[in-house]
């Protein structure tokens, strides 16, 4: 089978397309894109979470367990602390990187879909 020069050129040009670097969200980006939205998380733990504008969040695990807590910003990081001493009462801060139109990954390795 003969490959036309145009198809060869097209294929070759696709090999040299640079990968798009994931963009780290600013605090304002997080507020406009994620706060108040229902988000799906997948990773070590999977489920749905809503970071509400008043600074609290509701997390529903896939196993049906429901957890709540508080969130705040530290620069461009979103920091969370679960109620009921979950995670030993520790505060966890992380960034979000945009990986697609409605997809993100956290600096903790969780995949997030809006």
C-alpha positions as CSV (number, residue, x, y, z in Angstrom):
1,X,0.0,0.0,0.0
2,X,1.3,3.4,-0.9
3,X,1.1,6.3,1.6
4,X,0.6,9.7,0.1
5,X,3.1,12.4,0.9
6,X,0.4,14.6,2.5
7,X,-0.5,11.8,5.0
8,X,3.1,11.2,5.7
9,X,3.7,14.9,6.4
10,X,0.5,15.1,8.6
11,X,1.6,12.1,10.6
12,X,5.2,13.5,11.0
13,X,3.9,16.9,12.1
14,X,1.8,15.2,14.9
15,X,5.0,13.7,16.3
16,X,6.4,17.2,17.0
17,X,3.4,18.8,18.7
18,X,4.6,19.9,22.2
19,X,2.6,18.6,25.1
20,X,0.5,21.2,26.8
21,X,1.7,21.8,30.3
22,X,-1.0,21.6,33.0
23,X,-1.8,25.0,34.3
24,X,-1.8,25.6,38.1
25,X,-5.0,27.3,39.1
26,X,-4.8,30.6,41.0
27,X,-7.0,31.3,44.0
28,X,-9.4,33.2,41.7
29,X,-9.5,30.3,39.3
30,X,-10.3,27.9,42.1
31,X,-13.1,30.2,43.3
32,X,-14.7,30.6,39.9
33,X,-14.2,27.0,38.6
34,X,-14.5,24.8,41.6
35,X,-16.1,26.5,44.6
36,X,-19.8,25.8,44.8
37,X,-19.6,23.0,42.1
38,X,-20.1,19.3,42.6
39,X,-16.8,17.6,41.9
40,X,-15.9,14.0,41.4
41,X,-12.6,12.8,42.9
42,X,-10.7,9.7,42.1
43,X,-7.4,8.4,43.6
44,X,-6.6,6.8,46.9
45,X,-10.2,7.8,47.9
46,X,-12.9,8.4,45.4
47,X,-16.3,10.1,45.7
48,X,-17.9,13.5,45.3
49,X,-17.2,16.7,47.1
50,X,-18.6,20.2,47.1
51,X,-16.5,23.1,48.5
52,X,-19.2,25.6,49.5
53,X,-18.7,29.3,49.4
54,X,-19.1,29.8,53.1
55,X,-16.0,27.8,53.8
56,X,-17.3,24.3,54.5
57,X,-17.4,21.2,52.4
58,X,-19.3,18.0,52.1
59,X,-17.6,14.8,50.9
60,X,-19.6,11.7,49.9
61,X,-17.4,8.6,49.4
62,X,-18.3,5.9,46.9
63,X,-19.0,3.5,49.8
64,X,-21.8,5.9,51.0
65,X,-19.8,7.4,53.9
66,X,-20.4,11.2,54.3
67,X,-17.8,13.5,55.8
68,X,-17.8,17.3,56.4
69,X,-15.1,19.8,57.1
70,X,-13.8,23.3,56.6
71,X,-11.7,24.8,53.8
72,X,-9.6,28.0,53.4
73,X,-7.0,29.3,51.0
74,X,-3.2,29.6,51.7
75,X,-2.0,31.5,48.6
76,X,-3.0,29.4,45.6
77,X,-3.5,26.3,47.7
78,X,-6.8,25.0,49.0
79,X,-6.5,23.8,52.5
80,X,-9.0,21.3,54.1
81,X,-9.6,20.0,57.6
82,X,-12.2,17.2,58.1
83,X,-14.5,17.3,61.1
84,X,-14.6,14.4,63.6
85,X,-10.8,14.1,63.7
86,X,-10.7,12.3,60.3
87,X,-7.0,12.3,59.1
88,X,-6.0,13.0,62.7
89,X,-7.3,16.5,62.6
90,X,-4.5,17.5,60.2
91,X,-4.9,20.3,57.7
92,X,-4.0,19.3,54.1
93,X,-3.2,22.0,51.5
94,X,-2.9,21.3,47.8
95,X,-3.0,22.9,44.4
96,X,-5.1,22.2,41.4
97,X,-3.7,21.9,37.8
98,X,-6.1,22.1,34.9
99,X,-5.7,19.1,32.6
100,X,-8.7,19.7,30.3
101,X,-11.8,21.8,30.0
102,X,-13.4,20.3,33.1
103,X,-10.7,18.1,34.5
104,X,-8.0,18.8,37.0
105,X,-5.3,17.0,39.1
106,X,-4.4,18.0,42.6
107,X,-0.8,18.1,43.9
108,X,-1.8,15.1,46.1
109,X,-2.4,13.1,42.9
110,X,-6.2,13.1,42.9
111,X,-8.0,13.4,39.5
112,X,-10.9,15.8,39.7
113,X,-13.8,16.2,37.3
114,X,-16.3,19.1,37.3
